[in-house]
Amino acid sequence: MSVVVLISGRGSNMQALLDAGLPVAAVISNRADAAGHQIAARRGIVAAAIEHSEFRTREEFDTALAAEIDRHSPRLVALAGFMRILSPGFVARYSGRLMNIHPSLLPAFPGLDTHRRALAAGVKVHGCSVHFVSDQLDRGPIIIQAAVPVRPRDTPDLLAARVLRVEHLVYPRAVRWFLDDKLVVHDGVVSVRGNDAQLVYSDRD
């Protein structure tokens, strides 16, 4: 029933998973200086760093990463601010049990710099999406989304902070659904047994 979490930085979504009492077996980063290691250490969670810069190719790094993940035999691998594009072979290895959270309402604004792009596009709602990872960047089946209003005086930082609060709400929910065998994927569309809400709207500042 365990989860391995992959991070690259501060690990706030990882902390949200821990705060929700989810069974995180290990935290792995691609940077030894990732601040999330300190959070894991305080919680008594095994933490490891595999520096991507030490490998010649993406595939070599992914092979080493997979070996470290498999030491813990996780049921789910959860990306939580893991800033690496994964190779098709890695994605296939964990197909159906590789999950990510992305700071936009996919399919809008895949990739980086989502908050600035949302403001430039003039959208009136923004948010985040939890999805299964596929071999197409940020295009995997969507599990749950959370939406927030875009305020007239928003900056990318203000909007990012509002989105981050709902990220911390929905990511643990999606992981729990997975561990409880409540997720069903049919023709690329995810449903939840029990009709649990797959859209959250928050108008809190």
N, C-alpha and C positions, 0 to 999 in steps of 0.2 A: 504493500500500500504506500510505499515511500515515494518521495518527490526529490529530484535533483534540480537545483536552481542554478541557472547560468547568469552571471552578471558581468558588467564591465566597469561599473562606477559605484555610486553611493548605495545602491541596493535598497531604495525605499519600497519598491514593490515586493522585493524579497522579505523585507521586514513586515509588510502587510500580511504576507502568507504566514509568517511565523506568529504574528499577533493573533491570527485567526485560528491558531492551534493545529495547522496542517502538518502532516508528518514529513518534514523536510529532513532528508538523510544527509545531504551534503550541499555545499555551495562551491561552485567552480567559476573562476574568472579567467579572462585572457590577459589580465594585468595584475601583477603582484601588488601594485599600490592601490587597488580598488578599495575604496572606503568600506564597502559592504563586508569585507573580511572581518573588520572589527565588530560589526553587529553580530555576525555569525559566531565569532569567538566568545562574545559575552553570553550568547545563548547556548554555548556548548555544542555548536554544530560544526562538523568537520568542514574545513575550508581548504581549497587547493587552488593554485594559480598555474596556468599553462600559458606562458608568454607566446603570443602568436608571432612576435618578431623573431623568435628563435627558429622558425621553420621556413623552409624555402618556398613552399607552396601552400595554398589553402587546403588542399587535400591532405598533406602531411600533418598540418595542424589539426584538422578534423579527425584524423585517425587517432592522434594522441588524446584529443578531447574525448572521443568515444571510449577509448580504453579506460580513462579515468571515470567517466560516467558509469560504465558497466561494472566497475568494482563495487558499486552500491546497488546494482540490480533494481533500478527504480521502475515503478509503474509508469511514471510521467516525468518528462523533462520540461521544465518551465523556464522560458526565456524572460528575464526581468531586467531590461535595459542592457541586453547583451549586444554589443555593437559590432557584430561580425556577420557578414553574409555567409550562410552555410552552403556547403557543396551539395549537389544533388544526391550524391552517395550517402552523405550524413543524414539528409532529410529522409531518404528512403529507409535507412536503418531504423529510424524511430517513427516511421509513418503511423499516424493515428494516435501517437502519444507524445507529440512535440507541440507545445503550446506557446503562444507569444501574446504580449499586450502591446498595442500600437496606439500612439497618441493622435488618432483622428477617427472620424466615422468612415471607416473603409466602405466602399472602395475609393472614397475621396482621399487625396493627399497621402499616397503611399510614400515610403522613403523618409528622408530627413526634413528638418525645419518646418514641421507641420503647422505650428501655431502662426508663424509669420505668413506662411502661404494661405492659411485660412483667412487671416485678416485682410491680406491683399485681394483675395477673391470676393470679399464682402459677404461671406456666409453669415447667417443669423444664428445658427447653432453649430457647435463643434463638439468634440468629445473624444472618446477612446473606444477601441474594439479589442476584444480578446478573440483570438482565432487559432485554429490549427495551422501549423506551418506546412506550406507546400513548396514545390520547387520554383514557384513564381513569387517574387518578393511581395509580401503583404497581401497575397491573393488567396490564402487558404480559407476554408469554411469558417464563417463567423459564428462564434458561440454566444456572445453577449456584447452589447454596446451600452455606453452611457453618454448622454448628451447634456450639454450645458449651454446656456445662452451666451452669445457674444455681446458684450456691453459696448456702448458707443465710445467709451474712453479706454478700451482695452489696449494693452501693449502685449507683445508676445509673451513676456514674463508673467503678466497678470493672468492671461488666458491659460498659460501652462500650469500655473498654480491651481487654478480652478479645475482644470482637467485632471491634474494629479490626484486631487482629493477623491474624484470618482473612480480613478484607476484603482486606488487602494480599496474601494468598495467592491468592484466587480471582479477583480482578478481572483481573490480568494473564493468568491462564489463559483466561478467557472471551474476552478481546480477541484472544489468540493463536489460539484456535479460530476466531474470526470471520475473521481475516486469512488463515488456512490453509484457508478454505472447508470447515470441518468441521461447521458448524451447519446443521441442517435443521429448519424449522418446518412442522408439519402440524397443522391444526385447532387452532392456538394452543398446541401443545406442542412444545418444543424437544428434539431429540435430537442426539447428537454422533456423527459418523462415526468408527468405530473403537472405539465403546463406552467412551469415556473416562468416568471417574466424575464424575457431576454432583452429588454430595453429598460434602462433606468434614466429618468430625467431629474436633474437637480438644478434648481435656480438659486442656490445659496451662493453668496459672494465669498 
